[in-house]
């Protein structure tokens, strides 16, 4: 909960989901749709470090709709969350191993009379069982809001949460038998009985989306007994800084054409050019010392070669806004080392976007200083 409070105070796109909630299983034959799973993630993000408190949490409907004009889907998502049961391993009153089943949402209210499209709110309370899991969780997964909203498969979202929970452990793996895998993904008993179908419809699709949108990649090893596959071991690998920059750039782009970009297909998309944080032009001389700028024959400006503390134009401001409180020159040194000779070819908007993504990735990997 301390981590959740810290991430919420940064007012960024990252938030913490308690490990106990990540590892709950779906009851046999039940699962959440992609839209309901997204709503649950937004609820956990909104509750933040107060998720364990017996209190009501509130969220605007506009944060859920994502551009949809109507609110009719929100009612369906809330009702789905209410009726979906989860399971964890527990002990009975006799001290025997038992399976406990419970819901995560105790009650919810949805405003039905709205003065305008942006004025509607929902409020909800977590069940006592959910609050206890949140309170007692000693692990957490750091998730990205834009990545969650970008997934197009509920299976990819589920595996993304499992990977984010295990990514920075000494052994960043998850091994489970087929029963546990199906329960974790919420795969109905009648679906994908043949493993080749499960691999093609679930695992391959989830991997493609995670490798494209997450800050890590996933692989797996199939463990056989005879000819039958009885277990799967998943491996989660953090992306290097250049790959993280590409991921940050992708999740900030419009979802249109994302599958084509992932598959390497040729496409032409007219996108709105993002505004620069500040005009990207040489800074006039001042009394205070300023870092040397790498000049170009066309008059454009490259990344500063000196300190970012004084007169560094937009680059210092970007590191202050997105660097998570880390020293500007420390981030700049890591950026120069990572980019190497490629930095000589970056100018303009590409340079600003690359530097912004690196600052965000730097802060995400290290947390607060």
FENWOSUL-V295201 format. One record per residue. N is the residue number from 0. SS is DSSP state (h for helix, s for strand, l for the rest). PHI is phi in radians with two decimals (999 if undefined). NEAR is the number of other ideal C-beta (glycine too) atoms within 8 Angstrom. Layout:
n=N ss=SS phi=PHI near=NEAR
n=N ss=SS phi=PHI near=NEAR
This chain:
n=0 ss=l phi=999 near=10
n=1 ss=h phi=-1.12 near=6
n=2 ss=h phi=-1.12 near=9
n=3 ss=h phi=-1.08 near=13
n=4 ss=h phi=-1.08 near=10
n=5 ss=h phi=-1.12 near=10
n=6 ss=h phi=-1.18 near=13
n=7 ss=h phi=-1.19 near=10
n=8 ss=h phi=-1.14 near=6
n=9 ss=l phi=-1.27 near=9
n=10 ss=l phi=0.96 near=4
n=11 ss=l phi=-1.86 near=6
n=12 ss=l phi=-1.64 near=6
n=13 ss=s phi=-1.61 near=11
n=14 ss=s phi=-2.60 near=13
n=15 ss=s phi=-1.82 near=11
n=16 ss=s phi=-1.95 near=14
n=17 ss=s phi=-0.97 near=13
n=18 ss=h phi=-1.04 near=12
n=19 ss=h phi=-1.09 near=12
n=20 ss=h phi=-1.37 near=13
n=21 ss=h phi=-1.14 near=12
n=22 ss=l phi=-1.60 near=10
n=23 ss=l phi=-1.14 near=10
n=24 ss=s phi=-1.79 near=10
n=25 ss=s phi=-1.36 near=15
n=26 ss=l phi=-1.13 near=10
n=27 ss=l phi=-0.86 near=6
n=28 ss=l phi=1.54 near=5
n=29 ss=l phi=-2.09 near=8
n=30 ss=l phi=-2.87 near=10
n=31 ss=l phi=-1.74 near=12
n=32 ss=l phi=-1.20 near=9
n=33 ss=h phi=-1.07 near=11
n=34 ss=h phi=-1.16 near=9
n=35 ss=h phi=-1.19 near=12
n=36 ss=h phi=-1.13 near=12
n=37 ss=h phi=-1.11 near=11
n=38 ss=h phi=-1.05 near=13
n=39 ss=h phi=-1.05 near=11
n=40 ss=h phi=-1.09 near=13
n=41 ss=h phi=-1.15 near=12
n=42 ss=h phi=-1.11 near=12
n=43 ss=h phi=-1.16 near=12
n=44 ss=h phi=-1.06 near=9
n=45 ss=h phi=-1.16 near=9
n=46 ss=h phi=-1.15 near=9
n=47 ss=h phi=0.99 near=11
n=48 ss=h phi=-1.29 near=8
n=49 ss=h phi=-1.75 near=9
n=50 ss=l phi=-1.08 near=14
n=51 ss=l phi=-1.46 near=8
n=52 ss=l phi=-1.37 near=6
n=53 ss=l phi=-1.35 near=5
n=54 ss=l phi=-2.57 near=6
n=55 ss=l phi=-1.56 near=7
n=56 ss=s phi=-1.96 near=13
n=57 ss=s phi=-2.24 near=7
n=58 ss=s phi=-2.65 near=12
n=59 ss=s phi=-1.25 near=8
n=60 ss=l phi=-1.12 near=13
n=61 ss=h phi=-1.11 near=8
n=62 ss=h phi=-1.30 near=7
n=63 ss=h phi=-1.70 near=12
n=64 ss=h phi=-1.15 near=12
n=65 ss=l phi=0.96 near=5
n=66 ss=l phi=1.69 near=3
n=67 ss=l phi=-1.24 near=6
n=68 ss=l phi=-1.33 near=4
n=69 ss=l phi=-1.67 near=6
n=70 ss=l phi=-1.87 near=10
n=71 ss=h phi=-1.12 near=6
n=72 ss=h phi=-1.22 near=10
n=73 ss=h phi=-1.13 near=13
n=74 ss=h phi=-1.07 near=9
n=75 ss=h phi=-1.09 near=9
n=76 ss=h phi=-1.15 near=13
n=77 ss=h phi=-1.10 near=14
n=78 ss=h phi=-1.13 near=8
n=79 ss=h phi=-1.13 near=11
n=80 ss=h phi=-1.11 near=15
n=81 ss=h phi=-1.14 near=9
n=82 ss=h phi=-1.65 near=7
n=83 ss=l phi=-1.48 near=14
n=84 ss=l phi=-1.80 near=10
n=85 ss=s phi=-2.05 near=12
n=86 ss=s phi=-2.42 near=12
n=87 ss=s phi=-2.43 near=11
n=88 ss=s phi=-1.36 near=6
n=89 ss=s phi=-2.56 near=7
n=90 ss=s phi=-2.06 near=6
n=91 ss=l phi=-1.38 near=8
n=92 ss=l phi=-1.16 near=3
n=93 ss=l phi=-1.66 near=4
n=94 ss=l phi=1.44 near=5
n=95 ss=l phi=-1.56 near=6
n=96 ss=s phi=-1.07 near=5
n=97 ss=s phi=-2.58 near=8
n=98 ss=s phi=-1.89 near=7
n=99 ss=s phi=-1.78 near=9
n=100 ss=s phi=-2.01 near=7
n=101 ss=s phi=-2.85 near=10
n=102 ss=l phi=-1.78 near=13
n=103 ss=l phi=-1.68 near=12
n=104 ss=s phi=-1.87 near=14
n=105 ss=s phi=-1.49 near=9
n=106 ss=s phi=-2.68 near=6
n=107 ss=s phi=-2.61 near=11
n=108 ss=s phi=-2.28 near=8
n=109 ss=s phi=-2.20 near=11
n=110 ss=l phi=-1.14 near=10
n=111 ss=l phi=-1.90 near=4
n=112 ss=l phi=-1.92 near=4
n=113 ss=l phi=-2.11 near=9
n=114 ss=l phi=-1.39 near=4
n=115 ss=l phi=-2.77 near=5
n=116 ss=l phi=-1.08 near=7
n=117 ss=l phi=-1.73 near=6
n=118 ss=l phi=-1.60 near=8
n=119 ss=l phi=-1.26 near=12
n=120 ss=s phi=-2.28 near=9
n=121 ss=s phi=-2.13 near=14
n=122 ss=s phi=-2.41 near=10
n=123 ss=s phi=-2.68 near=13
n=124 ss=s phi=-2.28 near=12
n=125 ss=s phi=-1.36 near=12
n=126 ss=l phi=-1.21 near=11
n=127 ss=h phi=-0.98 near=7
n=128 ss=h phi=-1.13 near=10
n=129 ss=h phi=-1.15 near=14
n=130 ss=h phi=-1.11 near=13
n=131 ss=h phi=-1.17 near=9
n=132 ss=h phi=-1.09 near=13
n=133 ss=h phi=-1.12 near=14
n=134 ss=h phi=-1.13 near=8
n=135 ss=h phi=-1.60 near=7
n=136 ss=l phi=-1.23 near=11
n=137 ss=l phi=-1.83 near=4
n=138 ss=l phi=-2.21 near=8
n=139 ss=s phi=-2.69 near=11
n=140 ss=s phi=-1.97 near=11
n=141 ss=s phi=-1.57 near=11
n=142 ss=s phi=-1.97 near=14
n=143 ss=s phi=-1.91 near=11
n=144 ss=h phi=-1.07 near=12
n=145 ss=h phi=-1.14 near=9
n=146 ss=h phi=-1.13 near=13
n=147 ss=h phi=-1.05 near=12
n=148 ss=h phi=-1.27 near=8
n=149 ss=h phi=-1.53 near=10
n=150 ss=l phi=-1.17 near=13
n=151 ss=l phi=-1.97 near=8
n=152 ss=l phi=-2.31 near=10
n=153 ss=h phi=-1.13 near=12
n=154 ss=h phi=-1.17 near=11
n=155 ss=h phi=-1.11 near=13
n=156 ss=h phi=-1.09 near=14
n=157 ss=h phi=-1.15 near=13
n=158 ss=h phi=-1.21 near=14
n=159 ss=h phi=-1.05 near=17
n=160 ss=h phi=-1.13 near=12
n=161 ss=h phi=-1.11 near=13
n=162 ss=h phi=-1.23 near=15
n=163 ss=h phi=-1.10 near=14
n=164 ss=h phi=-1.20 near=13
n=165 ss=h phi=-1.81 near=12
n=166 ss=l phi=-1.01 near=10
n=167 ss=l phi=-1.79 near=5
n=168 ss=l phi=-1.38 near=6
n=169 ss=l phi=-1.04 near=3
n=170 ss=l phi=-2.01 near=5
n=171 ss=l phi=-1.50 near=10
n=172 ss=s phi=-2.32 near=9
n=173 ss=s phi=-2.41 near=9
n=174 ss=s phi=-2.04 near=7
n=175 ss=s phi=-2.67 near=9
n=176 ss=s phi=-1.36 near=7
n=177 ss=h phi=-1.14 near=11
n=178 ss=h phi=-1.12 near=6
n=179 ss=h phi=-1.19 near=9
n=180 ss=h phi=-1.11 near=11
n=181 ss=h phi=-1.12 near=10
n=182 ss=h phi=-1.19 near=11
n=183 ss=h phi=-1.16 near=12
n=184 ss=h phi=-1.44 near=12
n=185 ss=l phi=1.26 near=12
n=186 ss=l phi=-1.45 near=12
n=187 ss=l phi=-1.09 near=7
n=188 ss=l phi=-1.00 near=7
n=189 ss=l phi=-1.47 near=4
n=190 ss=l phi=-1.71 near=6
n=191 ss=l phi=0.89 near=9
n=192 ss=l phi=-1.17 near=5
n=193 ss=l phi=-1.48 near=6
n=194 ss=h phi=-1.12 near=9
n=195 ss=h phi=-1.05 near=6
n=196 ss=h phi=-1.18 near=9
n=197 ss=h phi=-1.09 near=11
n=198 ss=h phi=-1.09 near=9
n=199 ss=h phi=-1.30 near=9
n=200 ss=h phi=-1.51 near=8
n=201 ss=h phi=-1.99 near=12
n=202 ss=h phi=-1.20 near=9
n=203 ss=h phi=-1.11 near=9
n=204 ss=h phi=-1.17 near=12
n=205 ss=h phi=-1.11 near=15
n=206 ss=h phi=-1.08 near=13
n=207 ss=h phi=-1.05 near=9
n=208 ss=h phi=-1.26 near=14
n=209 ss=h phi=-1.14 near=15
n=210 ss=h phi=-1.05 near=8
n=211 ss=h phi=-1.53 near=11
n=212 ss=h phi=-1.99 near=11
n=213 ss=l phi=-1.62 near=14
n=214 ss=l phi=-1.51 near=10
n=215 ss=s phi=-2.61 near=12
n=216 ss=s phi=-2.05 near=10
n=217 ss=s phi=-2.31 near=15
n=218 ss=s phi=-2.40 near=8
n=219 ss=s phi=-2.62 near=10
n=220 ss=s phi=-2.15 near=7
n=221 ss=s phi=-1.62 near=8
n=222 ss=s phi=-1.81 near=9
n=223 ss=s phi=-1.87 near=8
n=224 ss=s phi=-2.19 near=5
n=225 ss=l phi=1.26 near=4
n=226 ss=l phi=-1.68 near=3
n=227 ss=s phi=-1.54 near=6
n=228 ss=s phi=-1.53 near=9
n=229 ss=s phi=-1.90 near=8
n=230 ss=s phi=-2.50 near=10
n=231 ss=s phi=-2.29 near=12
n=232 ss=s phi=-2.02 near=10
n=233 ss=s phi=-1.66 near=13
n=234 ss=s phi=-2.09 near=10
n=235 ss=s phi=-2.05 near=13
n=236 ss=s phi=-2.15 near=9
n=237 ss=s phi=-1.14 near=9
n=238 ss=l phi=-1.36 near=10
n=239 ss=l phi=-1.24 near=7
n=240 ss=h phi=-0.97 near=11
n=241 ss=h phi=-1.04 near=8
n=242 ss=h phi=-1.19 near=8
n=243 ss=h phi=-1.15 near=13
n=244 ss=h phi=-1.10 near=12
n=245 ss=h phi=-1.11 near=8
n=246 ss=h phi=-1.15 near=13
n=247 ss=h phi=-1.03 near=12
n=248 ss=h phi=-1.12 near=10
n=249 ss=h phi=-1.19 near=11
n=250 ss=h phi=-1.24 near=11
n=251 ss=h phi=-1.51 near=7
n=252 ss=l phi=-1.45 near=9
n=253 ss=l phi=-1.16 near=7
n=254 ss=l phi=-1.18 near=7
n=255 ss=l phi=-1.07 near=5
n=256 ss=l phi=1.48 near=9
n=257 ss=h phi=-1.13 near=12
n=258 ss=h phi=-1.12 near=7
n=259 ss=h phi=-1.14 near=9
n=260 ss=h phi=-1.14 near=12
n=261 ss=h phi=-1.15 near=9
n=262 ss=h phi=-1.50 near=6
n=263 ss=l phi=1.38 near=4
n=264 ss=l phi=-1.31 near=6
n=265 ss=l phi=-1.35 near=4
n=266 ss=l phi=-2.60 near=7
n=267 ss=l phi=-2.28 near=4
n=268 ss=l phi=-2.17 near=7
n=269 ss=l phi=-1.53 near=3
n=270 ss=l phi=-2.02 near=6
n=271 ss=l phi=-1.17 near=3
n=272 ss=l phi=-1.27 near=5
n=273 ss=l phi=-1.15 near=7
n=274 ss=l phi=-1.29 near=4
n=275 ss=l phi=-1.33 near=9
n=276 ss=l phi=-1.04 near=9
n=277 ss=l phi=-2.74 near=7
n=278 ss=l phi=-0.98 near=5
n=279 ss=l phi=-1.64 near=13
n=280 ss=l phi=-2.55 near=6
n=281 ss=l phi=-0.98 near=5
n=282 ss=l phi=-1.44 near=10
n=283 ss=l phi=-1.06 near=4
n=284 ss=l phi=-1.04 near=4
n=285 ss=l phi=-2.28 near=7
n=286 ss=l phi=-1.19 near=2
n=287 ss=l phi=-1.21 near=6
n=288 ss=l phi=-1.13 near=6
n=289 ss=l phi=-2.30 near=10
n=290 ss=l phi=-1.24 near=11
n=291 ss=l phi=-1.21 near=6
n=292 ss=l phi=-1.83 near=10
n=293 ss=l phi=-1.37 near=10
n=294 ss=s phi=-1.34 near=7
n=295 ss=l phi=-2.19 near=9
n=296 ss=l phi=-1.12 near=4
n=297 ss=l phi=-1.55 near=4
n=298 ss=l phi=1.57 near=5
n=299 ss=l phi=-1.32 near=8
n=300 ss=s phi=-1.99 near=11
n=301 ss=l phi=-1.67 near=12
n=302 ss=l phi=-1.27 near=12
n=303 ss=l phi=-1.03 near=13
n=304 ss=l phi=-1.66 near=7
n=305 ss=l phi=-1.95 near=8
n=306 ss=l phi=-1.24 near=10
n=307 ss=l phi=-1.72 near=12
n=308 ss=l phi=-1.33 near=7
n=309 ss=l phi=-2.32 near=9
n=310 ss=l phi=0.98 near=9
n=311 ss=l phi=-1.68 near=14
n=312 ss=l phi=1.07 near=12
n=313 ss=h phi=-1.24 near=12
n=314 ss=h phi=-1.17 near=12
n=315 ss=h phi=-1.15 near=12
n=316 ss=h phi=-1.16 near=10
n=317 ss=h phi=-1.10 near=14
n=318 ss=h phi=-1.16 near=15
n=319 ss=h phi=-1.22 near=8
n=320 ss=h phi=-1.33 near=8
n=321 ss=h phi=-2.06 near=10
n=322 ss=l phi=-1.53 near=13
n=323 ss=l phi=1.16 near=13
n=324 ss=l phi=1.59 near=6
n=325 ss=l phi=-1.35 near=12
n=326 ss=l phi=-1.04 near=6
n=327 ss=h phi=-1.06 near=14
n=328 ss=h phi=-1.21 near=9
n=329 ss=h phi=-1.14 near=8
n=330 ss=h phi=-1.15 near=14
n=331 ss=h phi=-1.10 near=13
n=332 ss=h phi=-1.10 near=8
n=333 ss=h phi=-1.14 near=11
n=334 ss=h phi=-1.16 near=13
n=335 ss=h phi=-1.10 near=10
n=336 ss=h phi=-1.14 near=7
n=337 ss=h phi=-1.22 near=10
n=338 ss=h phi=-1.40 near=11
n=339 ss=h phi=1.00 near=7
n=340 ss=h phi=-1.17 near=5
n=341 ss=h phi=-1.13 near=7
n=342 ss=h phi=-1.14 near=11
n=343 ss=h phi=-1.15 near=7
n=344 ss=h phi=-1.68 near=5
n=345 ss=l phi=-1.76 near=11
n=346 ss=l phi=-2.58 near=10
n=347 ss=h phi=1.07 near=7
n=348 ss=h phi=-1.14 near=9
n=349 ss=h phi=-1.09 near=8
n=350 ss=h phi=-1.16 near=12
n=351 ss=h phi=-1.08 near=13
n=352 ss=h phi=-1.18 near=10
n=353 ss=h phi=-1.11 near=11
n=354 ss=h phi=-1.14 near=13
n=355 ss=h phi=-1.09 near=12
n=356 ss=h phi=-1.11 near=12
n=357 ss=h phi=-1.14 near=15
n=358 ss=h phi=-1.05 near=15
n=359 ss=h phi=-1.12 near=11
n=360 ss=h phi=-1.15 near=13
n=361 ss=h phi=-1.04 near=15
n=362 ss=h phi=-1.18 near=13
n=363 ss=h phi=-1.14 near=10
n=364 ss=h phi=-1.27 near=7
n=365 ss=h phi=-1.86 near=8
n=366 ss=l phi=1.26 near=6
n=367 ss=l phi=-1.44 near=6
n=368 ss=l phi=-1.24 near=6
